[in-house]
Amino acid sequence: MNNLPIQSRPSVYQNWMNVLKVFAVLFILYTFLVSIGMIGSAFKGLGKGFAETLINSSAGPLIGLFIGILATSLIQSSSTTTSLVVGMVAAGTFGDDPRIAVAAAVPYIMGANIGTSITNTIVSLGHIINKQEFRRAFSASIVHDFFNVIAVIILFPLQLYTGFISKTANWLTGFFIGTETITFHSPVKTITKPAVHFISDLFKQQEIIDAYWLLLIAALILLFLSLKYLTVMIRSLVISKLETFFDSHIFKTWIRAMLFGALITVLVQSSSITTSLVVPLAGAGILNLRQIFPYTLGANIGTTVTALLASLVAGTHAPLAVAFSHLLFNIFGILLIWPIPKIRHTPARLAEWFAELAIRNRIFPILYIIIVFFLIPLFLIFIVR
């Protein structure tokens, strides 16, 4: 009898720790949502001139695409980039007409999808000493890159000339909030609005000329920190329990792998983490490239949840339509590429070919990261401007 309480202590302690972690996740999630509201408030105060300088939305969709790549590569978070775009649309940066605003924001979302794959590519460099491990790990990481690039090559011109992604997103949003003239009374906005107003008023009451700049800086810091610690807390709560299940039976079929990738990304709020987790498993030979590929596509879909959450803070048509555009871009990309075997196998074949080049010269993957994610976007933005 005396042994029972002693044996139960670790499990009771662990249960209480898990409960505390759940509350911590909810608090950090609330902080993240408040930071999105603060960004919208800051942009409204700063005006459209500042937004044009920062994002240069009037410069055209091609610049928007490469700004999305560069911005996401720098901060290594498509969730942050898309959340910022949603916040700017909510503030009216892209115009008052929802159709124009959503169409202007879509290229940034496409660019963010490409830029987010930099994280798992960097993770693969950890295997660079071992030739065979690095070949497997590097190919597993860049298959994500190639799929996203091919999806953009196909969908960007279609969106540019037909607007089918933004039009479908606007149509889909209508089912949730009615027409553009109807305000969606979001429960998330109801919960976060008092905190956003309170913090905004604190900055305004200081009678500082750059009050909105300071509010924006504070909002960005809060956004980055909340995303960081949200990821840390959820990983400690969820991922540590799932790591032992990361073996071949989870990836037995492509649909199971895709659903699993989407589920994990929804839980951790980061496709970069989801895809980075399988890179070491690929390097160790536990998972092969064909198993990992559909998993990364599921991660692309799962990462859109962050932007959807951010759009709920705004509570109006255009931000929600932008979030749906992110989701639709990934869904349309899969529907266009996956059913056709020749196109479906192209990202994996390119990844294997690229990995063979990388193991012949180890400086090649480093140059690949610098050139593709930084130098090319910077150069093209400069040329187009």
C-alpha positions in Angstrom: 0.0 0.0 0.0 2.8 2.4 0.8 4.3 1.9 -2.6 1.2 3.1 -4.5 1.4 6.8 -3.7 5.2 6.8 -4.5 4.6 5.0 -7.8 1.7 7.3 -8.7 3.7 10.5 -8.0 5.5 10.7 -11.4 2.3 10.2 -13.4 0.4 12.7 -11.3 3.2 15.2 -11.6 3.4 14.6 -15.3 -0.4 15.0 -15.7 -0.3 18.4 -13.8 2.6 19.5 -16.0 0.6 18.7 -19.1 -2.3 20.6 -17.8 -0.1 23.6 -17.1 1.4 23.3 -20.6 -2.1 23.3 -22.2 -2.9 26.5 -20.3 0.4 28.0 -21.4 -0.4 27.1 -25.1 -3.8 28.8 -24.8 -2.2 31.9 -23.3 0.5 32.1 -25.9 -2.1 31.5 -28.7 -4.1 34.4 -27.3 -0.9 36.6 -27.3 -0.3 35.7 -30.9 -3.9 36.7 -31.9 -3.5 40.0 -29.9 -0.3 40.8 -31.8 -2.1 40.4 -35.1 -4.7 42.9 -34.0 -1.9 45.3 -32.9 -0.3 45.1 -36.4 -3.6 46.0 -38.0 -4.0 48.9 -35.6 -0.5 50.1 -36.3 -0.9 50.0 -40.1 -4.1 52.0 -39.9 -2.3 54.7 -37.9 0.7 54.8 -40.1 -1.3 55.1 -43.4 -0.9 53.6 -46.8 2.4 55.5 -47.5 4.2 53.5 -45.0 2.8 50.2 -46.3 3.9 51.1 -49.8 7.4 51.7 -48.6 7.5 48.5 -46.5 5.7 46.0 -48.9 5.5 48.0 -52.1 2.2 46.5 -52.9 1.7 48.9 -55.8 4.8 47.7 -57.6 3.1 44.6 -59.1 2.6 40.9 -58.4 6.1 39.8 -59.5 7.8 41.9 -56.9 5.2 40.7 -54.3 6.2 37.1 -55.2 9.9 37.7 -54.6 9.3 39.8 -51.5 7.3 36.9 -50.1 10.3 34.6 -50.8 12.9 36.9 -49.3 10.9 38.0 -46.2 10.1 34.4 -45.3 13.7 33.3 -45.9 14.9 36.0 -43.6 12.5 35.2 -40.7 12.2 31.5 -41.6 8.4 31.5 -41.0 5.7 31.5 -43.6 3.2 31.7 -40.8 4.7 35.1 -39.8 4.7 36.4 -43.4 1.2 35.4 -44.2 0.0 36.7 -40.8 1.6 40.1 -41.7 -0.1 40.1 -45.1 -3.4 39.3 -43.5 -2.9 42.1 -41.0 -2.0 44.6 -43.7 -5.1 43.6 -45.8 -7.2 44.1 -42.7 -5.8 47.6 -42.3 -6.7 48.5 -45.9 -3.2 48.6 -47.2 -4.1 46.8 -50.5 -7.2 48.9 -51.1 -10.8 49.0 -50.0 -12.1 46.7 -52.7 -11.8 43.1 -51.3 -11.4 41.6 -54.8 -8.4 43.9 -55.6 -6.9 43.5 -52.1 -7.0 39.7 -52.2 -5.6 39.5 -55.7 -2.7 41.8 -54.7 -1.9 39.7 -51.6 -1.9 36.3 -53.3 1.7 36.6 -54.8 3.1 37.3 -51.3 1.4 34.1 -50.2 3.0 32.1 -53.1 6.4 33.6 -52.3 6.0 32.6 -48.6 5.3 29.0 -49.6 8.7 28.9 -51.4 10.6 30.7 -48.7 9.4 28.5 -45.8 11.3 25.5 -47.1 14.7 27.1 -46.3 14.5 25.9 -42.7 14.5 22.1 -43.4 17.2 22.7 -46.1 19.4 24.2 -43.5 18.6 21.3 -41.1 19.9 18.9 -43.8 23.3 20.5 -43.6 23.8 18.8 -40.2 24.4 15.6 -42.1 27.0 17.1 -44.5 29.9 15.2 -43.0 28.4 11.8 -43.8 28.1 11.4 -47.6 25.2 8.9 -47.7 23.3 10.5 -44.9 23.6 13.9 -46.5 22.4 12.6 -49.8 19.2 11.3 -48.3 18.7 14.2 -46.0 19.3 16.9 -48.6 17.1 15.3 -51.2 14.3 15.0 -48.5 14.6 18.7 -47.7 14.7 20.1 -51.2 11.8 18.0 -52.6 9.7 20.6 -50.7 11.5 23.4 -52.6 10.9 21.9 -56.0 7.2 21.2 -55.5 6.6 24.7 -54.3 8.5 26.2 -57.2 6.7 24.0 -59.8 3.3 24.9 -58.1 4.2 28.7 -58.4 5.4 28.3 -62.1 2.0 26.7 -62.9 -0.3 28.8 -60.7 1.2 32.2 -60.7 0.5 33.0 -64.4 -2.9 31.4 -64.1 -3.7 33.6 -61.1 -2.2 36.7 -62.9 -4.4 36.4 -66.0 -7.5 34.8 -64.6 -7.5 35.6 -60.9 -9.0 32.1 -60.2 -7.4 31.7 -56.8 -8.5 35.1 -55.4 -12.0 34.8 -57.1 -12.5 31.3 -55.6 -11.3 32.6 -52.2 -13.8 35.5 -52.3 -16.6 33.2 -53.4 -15.8 30.8 -50.6 -15.5 33.6 -48.0 -19.1 34.6 -49.0 -20.4 31.4 -47.5 -18.9 32.3 -44.1 -19.7 36.0 -43.8 -22.2 36.7 -46.5 -21.3 39.6 -48.8 -18.5 42.2 -48.6 -20.8 44.6 -46.8 -21.5 42.3 -43.9 -19.1 42.3 -41.0 -18.3 38.9 -39.5 -18.6 39.0 -35.8 -15.8 36.8 -34.9 -15.6 35.3 -31.4 -11.8 35.5 -31.6 -12.1 39.2 -32.4 -14.5 39.7 -29.4 -11.9 38.1 -27.1 -8.9 39.9 -28.4 -10.4 43.4 -29.1 -10.2 44.7 -25.5 -6.5 43.8 -25.2 -5.7 45.3 -28.6 -7.5 48.6 -27.8 -5.8 48.7 -24.3 -2.3 48.3 -25.7 -2.9 50.7 -28.6 -4.3 53.4 -26.2 -1.2 53.0 -24.0 1.0 54.0 -27.0 -1.3 56.8 -28.1 -1.5 58.4 -24.7 2.3 58.9 -24.6 1.9 61.6 -27.2 4.9 60.4 -29.1 5.2 61.3 -32.8 6.3 57.7 -33.7 3.7 56.1 -31.5 2.4 53.9 -34.3 5.9 52.9 -35.3 6.5 51.8 -31.7 3.2 50.0 -31.7 4.2 48.1 -34.8 7.6 47.2 -33.4 6.0 46.0 -30.2 3.5 44.0 -32.2 6.2 42.3 -34.3 8.2 41.4 -31.3 5.1 40.0 -29.6 4.3 38.1 -32.8 7.8 36.6 -33.2 8.0 35.6 -29.5 4.5 34.2 -29.4 5.1 32.0 -32.5 8.5 30.9 -31.1 7.2 29.9 -27.7 3.9 28.5 -29.1 6.0 26.2 -31.2 8.3 25.3 -28.2 5.3 24.5 -25.9 3.4 22.5 -28.4 6.5 20.5 -29.3 7.1 19.6 -25.7 3.5 18.7 -25.3 2.9 16.8 -28.5 5.9 16.1 -30.6 7.9 14.4 -27.9 5.1 11.9 -27.6 5.0 11.3 -31.4 8.6 11.0 -32.2 8.6 7.3 -31.4 5.9 6.8 -34.0 7.9 8.4 -36.8 8.6 5.2 -38.6 7.6 3.6 -41.9 4.1 2.4 -40.8 2.9 6.0 -40.4 3.9 6.7 -44.0 2.5 3.4 -45.4 0.3 5.2 -48.0 0.6 8.7 -49.5 -2.8 9.8 -48.2 -1.9 8.8 -44.7 1.4 10.6 -44.9 -0.3 13.7 -46.3 -2.9 13.7 -43.6 -0.3 13.2 -40.9 1.8 16.1 -42.2 -1.2 18.3 -42.2 -2.2 17.2 -38.7 1.2 17.8 -37.1 1.5 21.2 -38.8 -1.8 22.2 -37.4 -0.7 21.2 -34.0 2.8 22.9 -34.1 1.7 25.9 -36.2 4.8 25.6 -38.4 5.4 23.7 -41.6 9.2 24.4 -41.2 9.2 22.4 -38.0 7.0 19.6 -39.5 9.2 19.1 -42.5 12.5 19.6 -40.5 11.5 16.8 -38.2 11.6 14.1 -40.9 15.0 15.3 -42.4 17.0 13.4 -39.7 14.8 10.3 -40.3 15.6 10.5 -44.0 19.3 10.9 -43.2 19.2 7.8 -41.0 17.4 5.8 -43.8 14.3 5.3 -41.7 12.1 7.1 -44.3 12.6 7.4 -48.0 12.0 10.3 -50.3 8.7 8.9 -51.7 7.3 8.6 -48.2 8.4 12.1 -47.2 7.1 13.9 -50.3 3.3 13.6 -49.6 4.0 14.4 -45.9 5.5 17.8 -47.0 2.4 18.5 -49.1 0.2 17.9 -46.0 2.5 20.4 -44.1 1.8 23.0 -46.8 -1.9 22.6 -46.2 -1.6 22.5 -42.4 0.4 25.7 -42.2 -2.5 27.7 -43.6 -4.3 27.4 -40.2 -2.1 30.2 -38.8 -3.3 32.7 -41.4 -6.9 31.6 -40.9 -6.6 32.3 -37.2 -5.0 35.7 -38.0 -7.9 36.5 -40.4 -10.5 35.8 -37.7 -9.0 38.7 -35.6 -9.8 41.1 -38.4 -13.3 39.8 -38.8 -13.9 41.2 -42.3 -14.1 39.8 -45.8 -10.7 40.5 -47.4 -8.4 39.1 -44.6 -10.4 35.9 -44.5 -10.3 35.6 -48.3 -6.5 36.1 -48.2 -6.3 33.2 -45.7 -8.5 31.0 -48.0 -6.2 32.0 -50.9 -3.3 30.5 -49.1 -5.3 27.3 -48.5 -6.6 27.2 -52.1 -3.1 27.7 -53.6 -1.8 24.6 -51.8 -4.9 22.5 -52.6 -4.9 23.6 -56.3 -1.1 22.8 -56.5 -1.7 19.3 -55.2 -4.7 18.7 -57.5 -2.8 19.9 -60.6 0.5 18.1 -59.9 -0.2 14.9 -57.9 -2.7 13.1 -60.3 -0.2 13.3 -63.2 2.6 10.8 -62.7 5.2 12.6 -64.9 4.7 15.8 -63.1 4.2 14.2 -59.7 7.6 12.4 -59.9 9.5 15.5 -61.1 10.2 17.1 -57.7 11.5 13.9 -56.3 13.7 13.2 -59.4 15.1 16.8 -59.3 15.8 16.4 -55.6 17.7 13.2 -56.1 19.7 14.7 -59.0 20.4 17.8 -57.0 21.5 15.8 -54.0 24.0 13.8 -56.2 25.6 17.1 -57.2 25.7 18.3 -53.6 27.6 15.3 -52.4 30.3 15.8 -55.1 30.9 19.3 -53.9 29.8 20.2 -50.3 29.9 23.9 -51.0 27.1 23.5 -53.5 24.2 23.2 -51.1 25.4 26.3 -49.2 25.5 28.3 -52.4 22.1 26.9 -53.3 20.6 28.4 -50.1 22.3 31.7 -50.5 21.5 32.1 -54.2 17.9 30.7 -54.4 16.5 32.2 -51.2 18.4 35.5 -51.0 20.4 36.7 -54.0 17.9 35.9 -56.8 14.9 37.5 -55.0 17.1 40.6 -54.1 18.4 40.9 -57.7 15.0 40.5 -59.3 13.3 42.9 -56.9 16.0 45.4 -57.8 15.7 44.8 -61.6 11.9 44.9 -61.7 11.8 48.1 -59.6 
